[in-house]
Amino acid sequence: MVRWAILGAGSIARRFAASLSHVEGARLVALSCRSAEKAAAFAGDHGVDASRAYSDGALPGSGHEALLADPEVDAVYLALPHGLHHEWAIRALRAGKPVLCEKPAALDAAQTGDIARVSREAQTLFMEAMKTRFTPLYRRVRDMVDSGAIGEVTQVEATLCNDMRELVEGGRTYHSQPGQGGVLLDCGTYCASWLEDYLPGEFSIERADGVVQGGTDLYADATLAFGSARGRLECAFDRSRPRTATIRGTRGSVVVEELHRPQVATLLVDGREPRPIDAPYEVDDFFGEIDHFTRLVRSGAAESDVMPLAASVRDARIIDRVREALGG
């Protein structure tokens, strides 16, 4: 049995806890957050003993420290705001706790590289929670492309645009905070992951446009060159567009709907009728990554073969380059 704990008690932590309850060989045993009241409520809702609902009291961070010192915790899900991922991932790894960290792994490639280095030095598992890669649909598409269904990949376009202006302008969440907010870290990281997985090698920015207000990126649209192949990354907080990933090859293409939560795609092979691909979640969009990580912990694995450390660092490099091209 892998005994899980969660750092953070926001809405995404609650979604994680609900999905975890369906994973064989896993159980939520602890959590930590700033507020004692919030910790107690979360524990009550998800069957955690009150003695392991850790909170800060008068000393900021003391709840997380107590959780990491708990010998009954085998693995942690890091669900804190983006700006805290670097610090608490490293603290957890040095405490010997395997870490499944909500995306993005950190604020930039330098921080992500730090985490990867500590993971290797401590010989303790770290994986960025890029849930998309663990969905049945993503695995189906990956297998089809690997088998040559669309020929050699020549272009990947990933678009994740949402009209979240009211939320961002309200300033009540991390989305609008310079440094740890912005659309590139929130939505762009999903787009970068599609490019990272299908377009190998070094890359450069060919074109980049965007909207930056008050130090926070609200829109980004960039074309990247990966040798002779091309990638396009588009993400937004200020407009809506179809949220798709399109993988083009020399013989056809695959169009994936809802690229960050994919269940449906269409295979378009030259000269043939479009072929729909339907691959629903096993439970929900969190289940695959949690089940995968739980198995890694049980086997004593040092790294994921689906979302390895190098992939997280490369994702962060893509985001860094696009941000730099926007003048951020």
C-alpha positions as a Markdown table, in Angstrom:
| # | Residue | x | y | z |
|---|---|---|---|---|
| 1 | Met | 0.0 | 0.0 | 0.0 |
| 2 | Val | 1.4 | 3.4 | -1.0 |
| 3 | Arg | 0.4 | 6.0 | 1.7 |
| 4 | Trp | -0.1 | 9.3 | 0.0 |
| 5 | Ala | -0.1 | 12.9 | 1.4 |
| 6 | Ile | -1.0 | 16.2 | -0.3 |
| 7 | Leu | 0.7 | 19.5 | 0.2 |
| 8 | Gly | -2.0 | 22.0 | -0.4 |
| 9 | Ala | -5.8 | 21.9 | 0.0 |
| 10 | Gly | -7.2 | 23.8 | -2.9 |
| 11 | Ser | -9.7 | 22.7 | -5.6 |
| 12 | Ile | -7.1 | 20.7 | -7.6 |
| 13 | Ala | -6.0 | 18.8 | -4.4 |
| 14 | Arg | -9.6 | 17.8 | -3.9 |
| 15 | Arg | -9.9 | 16.5 | -7.4 |
| 16 | Phe | -6.7 | 14.6 | -6.9 |
| 17 | Ala | -8.0 | 13.1 | -3.6 |
| 18 | Ala | -11.2 | 12.0 | -5.3 |
| 19 | Ser | -9.4 | 10.2 | -8.1 |
| 20 | Leu | -6.8 | 8.7 | -5.7 |
| 21 | Ser | -9.7 | 6.8 | -4.0 |
| 22 | His | -10.0 | 4.7 | -7.2 |
| 23 | Val | -6.4 | 3.7 | -7.5 |
| 24 | Glu | -5.6 | 0.2 | -6.3 |
| 25 | Gly | -2.9 | 0.0 | -3.7 |
| 26 | Ala | -3.0 | 3.6 | -2.7 |
| 27 | Arg | -4.6 | 5.5 | 0.2 |
| 28 | Leu | -4.6 | 9.2 | 1.3 |
| 29 | Val | -3.3 | 9.4 | 4.8 |
| 30 | Ala | -2.2 | 13.0 | 5.4 |
| 31 | Leu | -2.4 | 16.6 | 4.1 |
| 32 | Ser | -1.0 | 20.0 | 4.9 |
| 33 | Cys | -2.1 | 23.6 | 4.3 |
| 34 | Arg | -1.9 | 27.0 | 6.1 |
| 35 | Ser | -5.3 | 26.9 | 7.7 |
| 36 | Ala | -6.2 | 24.5 | 10.5 |
| 37 | Glu | -9.9 | 24.9 | 9.7 |
| 38 | Lys | -9.4 | 24.1 | 6.0 |
| 39 | Ala | -7.1 | 21.2 | 6.8 |
| 40 | Ala | -9.7 | 19.7 | 9.2 |
| 41 | Ala | -12.5 | 20.1 | 6.6 |
| 42 | Phe | -10.4 | 18.4 | 3.9 |
| 43 | Ala | -9.5 | 15.6 | 6.2 |
| 44 | Gly | -13.1 | 15.0 | 7.1 |
| 45 | Asp | -14.2 | 15.0 | 3.5 |
| 46 | His | -11.6 | 12.5 | 2.4 |
| 47 | Gly | -11.2 | 10.1 | 5.3 |
| 48 | Val | -7.9 | 11.4 | 6.7 |
| 49 | Asp | -7.3 | 11.0 | 10.4 |
| 50 | Ala | -7.4 | 14.4 | 12.1 |
| 51 | Ser | -4.0 | 13.9 | 13.6 |
| 52 | Arg | -2.5 | 14.0 | 10.1 |
| 53 | Ala | -4.3 | 17.1 | 9.0 |
| 54 | Tyr | -1.2 | 19.4 | 9.4 |
| 55 | Ser | -1.5 | 23.2 | 9.4 |
| 56 | Asp | 0.9 | 26.1 | 10.0 |
| 57 | Gly | -0.4 | 27.7 | 13.1 |
| 58 | Ala | 1.9 | 30.7 | 13.8 |
| 59 | Leu | 4.8 | 29.5 | 11.8 |
| 60 | Pro | 4.5 | 29.6 | 8.0 |
| 61 | Gly | 5.4 | 26.3 | 6.3 |
| 62 | Ser | 5.4 | 24.3 | 9.6 |
| 63 | Gly | 2.4 | 22.2 | 8.4 |
| 64 | His | 4.3 | 21.1 | 5.3 |
| 65 | Glu | 7.4 | 20.4 | 7.3 |
| 66 | Ala | 5.4 | 18.2 | 9.7 |
| 67 | Leu | 4.0 | 16.3 | 6.8 |
| 68 | Leu | 7.4 | 15.6 | 5.3 |
| 69 | Ala | 8.7 | 14.4 | 8.7 |
| 70 | Asp | 5.8 | 11.9 | 9.0 |
| 71 | Pro | 7.2 | 8.4 | 8.7 |
| 72 | Glu | 3.8 | 7.0 | 7.7 |
| 73 | Val | 3.9 | 9.0 | 4.4 |
| 74 | Asp | 5.3 | 7.2 | 1.3 |
| 75 | Ala | 4.6 | 9.7 | -1.4 |
| 76 | Val | 3.4 | 13.3 | -1.8 |
| 77 | Tyr | 1.3 | 15.2 | -4.3 |
| 78 | Leu | 2.5 | 18.8 | -4.5 |
| 79 | Ala | -0.5 | 21.0 | -5.2 |
| 80 | Leu | 0.8 | 24.3 | -4.0 |
| 81 | Pro | 0.9 | 27.5 | -6.1 |
| 82 | His | 3.5 | 27.5 | -8.9 |
| 83 | Gly | 5.9 | 29.7 | -7.1 |
| 84 | Leu | 6.3 | 27.2 | -4.2 |
| 85 | His | 7.0 | 24.1 | -6.4 |
| 86 | His | 10.8 | 24.5 | -6.5 |
| 87 | Glu | 11.2 | 24.9 | -2.7 |
| 88 | Trp | 8.9 | 22.2 | -1.6 |
| 89 | Ala | 9.7 | 19.6 | -4.2 |
| 90 | Ile | 13.4 | 19.8 | -3.2 |
| 91 | Arg | 12.5 | 19.7 | 0.5 |
| 92 | Ala | 10.3 | 16.6 | -0.1 |
| 93 | Leu | 13.0 | 14.9 | -2.2 |
| 94 | Arg | 15.7 | 15.5 | 0.5 |
| 95 | Ala | 13.3 | 14.1 | 3.1 |
| 96 | Gly | 13.1 | 10.9 | 1.0 |
| 97 | Lys | 9.6 | 11.4 | -0.2 |
| 98 | Pro | 8.7 | 10.6 | -3.9 |
| 99 | Val | 7.0 | 13.7 | -5.4 |
| 100 | Leu | 4.2 | 13.9 | -8.0 |
| 101 | Cys | 4.2 | 17.7 | -8.6 |
| 102 | Glu | 1.3 | 19.5 | -10.3 |
| 103 | Lys | 2.4 | 21.2 | -13.5 |
| 104 | Pro | 4.4 | 23.2 | -14.2 |
| 105 | Ala | 7.2 | 21.5 | -12.3 |
| 106 | Ala | 8.7 | 24.9 | -11.5 |
| 107 | Leu | 8.8 | 28.5 | -12.8 |
| 108 | Asp | 11.5 | 28.0 | -15.4 |
| 109 | Ala | 14.1 | 25.6 | -16.8 |
| 110 | Ala | 16.7 | 26.5 | -14.2 |
| 111 | Gln | 14.4 | 25.7 | -11.3 |
| 112 | Thr | 13.2 | 22.5 | -13.0 |
| 113 | Gly | 16.9 | 21.5 | -13.6 |
| 114 | Asp | 17.5 | 22.0 | -9.9 |
| 115 | Ile | 14.7 | 19.6 | -9.0 |
| 116 | Ala | 15.9 | 17.0 | -11.5 |
| 117 | Arg | 19.4 | 17.2 | -10.0 |
| 118 | Val | 18.2 | 16.8 | -6.5 |
| 119 | Ser | 16.0 | 13.9 | -7.5 |
| 120 | Arg | 19.0 | 12.1 | -9.0 |
| 121 | Glu | 21.3 | 12.9 | -6.1 |
| 122 | Ala | 18.7 | 11.8 | -3.5 |
| 123 | Gln | 17.8 | 8.8 | -5.7 |
| 124 | Thr | 14.2 | 9.7 | -5.0 |
| 125 | Leu | 11.4 | 9.8 | -7.6 |
| 126 | Phe | 10.1 | 13.0 | -9.0 |
| 127 | Met | 7.5 | 13.3 | -11.8 |
| 128 | Glu | 5.7 | 16.4 | -13.2 |
| 129 | Ala | 1.9 | 15.7 | -13.2 |
| 130 | Met | 1.5 | 16.1 | -17.0 |
| 131 | Lys | -1.8 | 14.2 | -16.8 |
| 132 | Thr | -2.4 | 14.4 | -20.5 |
| 133 | Arg | 0.3 | 11.8 | -21.3 |
| 134 | Phe | -1.4 | 9.2 | -19.1 |
| 135 | Thr | -4.9 | 9.3 | -20.7 |
| 136 | Pro | -6.0 | 6.4 | -22.9 |
| 137 | Leu | -6.5 | 8.7 | -25.9 |
| 138 | Tyr | -3.0 | 10.1 | -25.7 |
| 139 | Arg | -1.5 | 6.6 | -25.5 |
| 140 | Arg | -3.6 | 5.5 | -28.5 |
| 141 | Val | -2.4 | 8.5 | -30.6 |
| 142 | Arg | 1.2 | 8.0 | -29.5 |
| 143 | Asp | 1.1 | 4.3 | -30.6 |
| 144 | Met | -0.5 | 5.3 | -34.0 |
| 145 | Val | 2.1 | 7.9 | -34.7 |
| 146 | Asp | 4.9 | 5.6 | -33.7 |
| 147 | Ser | 3.5 | 2.9 | -36.0 |
| 148 | Gly | 3.8 | 5.2 | -39.0 |
| 149 | Ala | 0.0 | 5.9 | -39.4 |
| 150 | Ile | 0.7 | 9.5 | -40.6 |
| 151 | Gly | 4.2 | 9.0 | -41.8 |
| 152 | Glu | 7.1 | 11.2 | -40.6 |
| 153 | Val | 5.9 | 14.0 | -38.2 |
| 154 | Thr | 6.5 | 17.4 | -39.8 |
| 155 | Gln | 4.5 | 19.7 | -37.7 |
| 156 | Val | 2.7 | 19.9 | -34.3 |
| 157 | Glu | 0.2 | 22.6 | -33.5 |
| 158 | Ala | -1.1 | 22.9 | -29.9 |
| 159 | Thr | -3.7 | 25.5 | -29.0 |
| 160 | Leu | -5.2 | 26.0 | -25.5 |
| 161 | Cys | -7.1 | 29.3 | -25.3 |
| 162 | Asn | -9.6 | 30.2 | -22.6 |
| 163 | Asp | -11.5 | 33.4 | -21.9 |
| 164 | Met | -10.6 | 33.9 | -18.2 |
| 165 | Arg | -10.4 | 37.7 | -18.2 |
| 166 | Glu | -12.8 | 38.1 | -15.3 |
| 167 | Leu | -10.8 | 35.7 | -13.1 |
| 168 | Val | -7.4 | 37.2 | -14.1 |
| 169 | Glu | -8.6 | 40.8 | -13.7 |
| 170 | Gly | -10.1 | 40.0 | -10.3 |
| 171 | Gly | -6.6 | 39.4 | -9.0 |
| 172 | Arg | -7.8 | 36.8 | -6.4 |
| 173 | Thr | -5.7 | 33.9 | -7.7 |
| 174 | Tyr | -2.2 | 33.2 | -8.8 |
| 175 | His | -3.2 | 33.5 | -12.5 |
| 176 | Ser | -2.6 | 37.2 | -12.5 |
| 177 | Gln | 0.5 | 37.4 | -10.2 |
| 178 | Pro | 3.7 | 38.4 | -12.0 |
| 179 | Gly | 6.4 | 35.7 | -11.6 |
| 180 | Gln | 4.2 | 32.7 | -10.9 |
| 181 | Gly | 1.1 | 33.6 | -13.0 |
| 182 | Gly | 0.4 | 34.0 | -16.6 |
| 183 | Val | -0.9 | 31.8 | -19.4 |
| 184 | Leu | 2.3 | 30.2 | -20.4 |
| 185 | Leu | 2.8 | 28.5 | -17.1 |
| 186 | Asp | -0.8 | 27.6 | -16.7 |
| 187 | Cys | -1.9 | 26.6 | -20.2 |
| 188 | Gly | 1.2 | 26.9 | -22.3 |
| 189 | Thr | 2.9 | 24.1 | -20.4 |
| 190 | Tyr | 0.3 | 21.6 | -21.8 |
| 191 | Cys | 1.0 | 22.8 | -25.3 |
| 192 | Ala | 4.8 | 22.6 | -24.8 |
| 193 | Ser | 4.4 | 19.0 | -23.7 |
| 194 | Trp | 2.9 | 18.0 | -27.0 |
| 195 | Leu | 5.7 | 19.7 | -28.9 |
| 196 | Glu | 8.3 | 18.2 | -26.6 |
| 197 | Asp | 7.0 | 14.6 | -27.0 |
| 198 | Tyr | 6.7 | 14.6 | -30.8 |
| 199 | Leu | 9.4 | 17.0 | -32.0 |
| 200 | Pro | 12.9 | 15.9 | -30.9 |
| 201 | Gly | 16.1 | 17.9 | -31.0 |
| 202 | Glu | 17.2 | 21.4 | -30.5 |
| 203 | Phe | 14.8 | 24.2 | -31.3 |
| 204 | Ser | 14.6 | 27.9 | -32.0 |
| 205 | Ile | 11.9 | 30.6 | -32.1 |
| 206 | Glu | 10.9 | 31.7 | -35.6 |
| 207 | Arg | 8.0 | 34.0 | -34.7 |
| 208 | Ala | 6.3 | 35.1 | -31.5 |
| 209 | Asp | 3.3 | 37.4 | -30.8 |
| 210 | Gly | 1.4 | 38.0 | -27.6 |
| 211 | Val | -0.3 | 40.1 | -25.0 |
| 212 | Val | 1.5 | 41.0 | -21.7 |
| 213 | Gln | -0.2 | 43.2 | -19.2 |
| 214 | Gly | 1.2 | 44.3 | -15.8 |
| 215 | Gly | 4.0 | 41.8 | -16.1 |
| 216 | Thr | 1.6 | 38.9 | -16.8 |
| 217 | Asp | 1.4 | 37.1 | -20.1 |
| 218 | Leu | -2.3 | 36.8 | -21.2 |
| 219 | Tyr | -1.7 | 35.5 | -24.8 |
| 220 | Ala | 1.1 | 33.8 | -26.6 |
| 221 | Asp | 1.3 | 32.5 | -30.2 |
| 222 | Ala | 4.7 | 31.2 | -31.3 |
| 223 | Thr | 6.2 | 29.1 | -34.1 |
| 224 | Leu | 9.3 | 27.1 | -33.3 |
| 225 | Ala | 11.7 | 25.3 | -35.6 |
| 226 | Phe | 12.8 | 21.8 | -34.6 |
| 227 | Gly | 15.2 | 21.1 | -37.5 |
| 228 | Ser | 13.1 | 20.8 | -40.6 |
| 229 | Ala | 9.9 | 20.3 | -38.5 |
| 230 | Arg | 7.8 | 23.0 | -37.1 |
| 231 | Gly | 5.8 | 23.5 | -33.8 |
| 232 | Arg | 3.2 | 26.1 | -33.0 |
| 233 | Leu | 2.2 | 26.9 | -29.4 |
| 234 | Glu | -0.8 | 29.1 | -28.8 |
| 235 | Cys | -2.4 | 29.8 | -25.4 |
| 236 | Ala | -4.6 | 32.5 | -23.9 |
| 237 | Phe | -6.4 | 33.8 | -20.9 |
| 238 | Asp | -8.1 | 36.5 | -22.9 |
| 239 | Arg | -9.9 | 34.7 | -25.8 |
| 240 | Ser | -11.5 | 31.4 | -26.7 |
| 241 | Arg | -10.5 | 29.1 | -29.5 |
| 242 | Pro | -10.9 | 25.4 | -30.2 |
| 243 | Arg | -8.5 | 23.6 | -27.8 |
| 244 | Thr | -6.8 | 21.2 | -30.1 |
| 245 | Ala | -3.5 | 19.4 | -30.8 |
| 246 | Thr | -2.8 | 18.6 | -34.5 |
| 247 | Ile | 0.0 | 16.3 | -35.4 |
| 248 | Arg | 0.8 | 16.5 | -39.2 |
| 249 | Gly | 2.9 | 14.0 | -41.0 |
| 250 | Thr | 4.0 | 13.1 | -44.5 |
| 251 | Arg | 1.0 | 10.8 | -45.0 |
| 252 | Gly | -1.8 | 12.5 | -43.0 |
| 253 | Ser | -2.6 | 14.0 | -39.6 |
| 254 | Val | -4.3 | 13.5 | -36.3 |
| 255 | Val | -6.5 | 16.1 | -34.7 |
| 256 | Val | -7.0 | 15.8 | -30.9 |
| 257 | Glu | -9.9 | 17.6 | -29.2 |
| 258 | Glu | -9.4 | 19.2 | -25.8 |
| 259 | Leu | -5.7 | 18.6 | -25.8 |
| 260 | His | -5.3 | 18.9 | -22.0 |
| 261 | Arg | -8.1 | 16.5 | -21.3 |
| 262 | Pro | -8.3 | 14.4 | -24.4 |
| 263 | Gln | -10.8 | 11.7 | -25.1 |
| 264 | Val | -11.6 | 12.1 | -28.8 |
| 265 | Ala | -9.5 | 12.5 | -31.9 |
| 266 | Thr | -9.7 | 12.1 | -35.7 |
| 267 | Leu | -7.2 | 10.3 | -37.9 |
| 268 | Leu | -7.0 | 11.9 | -41.4 |
| 269 | Val | -4.9 | 9.8 | -43.8 |
| 270 | Asp | -4.5 | 11.0 | -47.3 |
| 271 | Gly | -7.1 | 9.5 | -49.7 |
| 272 | Arg | -9.1 | 7.8 | -46.9 |
| 273 | Glu | -12.3 | 8.6 | -45.0 |
| 274 | Pro | -11.7 | 10.4 | -41.6 |
| 275 | Arg | -11.4 | 7.8 | -38.8 |
| 276 | Pro | -12.8 | 8.8 | -35.4 |
| 277 | Ile | -10.8 | 7.7 | -32.3 |
| 278 | Asp | -12.8 | 7.5 | -29.1 |
| 279 | Ala | -10.9 | 6.6 | -25.9 |
| 280 | Pro | -12.7 | 7.7 | -22.7 |
| 281 | Tyr | -10.9 | 8.1 | -19.3 |
| 282 | Glu | -10.5 | 5.0 | -17.2 |
| 283 | Val | -11.9 | 7.0 | -14.2 |
| 284 | Asp | -11.1 | 10.7 | -14.8 |
| 285 | Asp | -8.3 | 12.8 | -16.1 |
| 286 | Phe | -6.2 | 12.4 | -13.0 |
| 287 | Phe | -6.4 | 8.6 | -12.6 |
| 288 | Gly | -3.8 | 7.6 | -15.2 |
| 289 | Glu | -1.0 | 9.7 | -13.8 |
| 290 | Ile | -1.8 | 8.7 | -10.2 |
| 291 | Asp | -1.9 | 5.0 | -11.0 |
| 292 | His | 1.3 | 5.2 | -13.0 |
| 293 | Phe | 3.1 | 7.1 | -10.1 |
| 294 | Thr | 1.8 | 4.7 | -7.5 |
| 295 | Arg | 3.2 | 1.7 | -9.5 |
| 296 | Leu | 6.6 | 3.5 | -9.8 |
| 297 | Val | 6.7 | 4.0 | -6.0 |
| 298 | Arg | 5.8 | 0.4 | -5.3 |
| 299 | Ser | 8.5 | -0.8 | -7.7 |
| 300 | Gly | 11.2 | 1.5 | -6.4 |
| 301 | Ala | 11.7 | 3.2 | -9.7 |
| 302 | Ala | 13.9 | 6.3 | -9.9 |
| 303 | Glu | 12.2 | 7.9 | -12.8 |
| 304 | Ser | 9.1 | 7.7 | -15.1 |
| 305 | Asp | 9.5 | 6.4 | -18.6 |
| 306 | Val | 6.4 | 8.4 | -19.7 |
| 307 | Met | 7.2 | 11.8 | -18.1 |
| 308 | Pro | 11.0 | 11.6 | -17.4 |
| 309 | Leu | 13.0 | 14.4 | -15.8 |
| 310 | Ala | 14.5 | 15.4 | -19.2 |
| 311 | Ala | 11.0 | 16.0 | -20.6 |
| 312 | Ser | 10.1 | 18.4 | -17.8 |
| 313 | Val | 13.3 | 20.3 | -18.2 |
| 314 | Arg | 12.7 | 20.5 | -22.0 |
| 315 | Asp | 9.1 | 21.6 | -21.5 |
| 316 | Ala | 10.4 | 24.4 | -19.3 |
| 317 | Arg | 13.0 | 25.4 | -21.9 |
| 318 | Ile | 10.3 | 25.8 | -24.5 |
| 319 | Ile | 8.2 | 28.0 | -22.2 |
| 320 | Asp | 11.3 | 30.0 | -21.3 |
| 321 | Arg | 12.1 | 30.7 | -25.0 |
| 322 | Val | 8.6 | 31.8 | -25.8 |
| 323 | Arg | 8.5 | 34.1 | -22.8 |
| 324 | Glu | 11.8 | 35.6 | -23.8 |
| 325 | Ala | 10.6 | 36.2 | -27.3 |
| 326 | Leu | 7.6 | 38.0 | -25.9 |
| 327 | Gly | 9.9 | 40.2 | -23.9 |
| 328 | Gly | 9.1 | 38.7 | -20.6 |
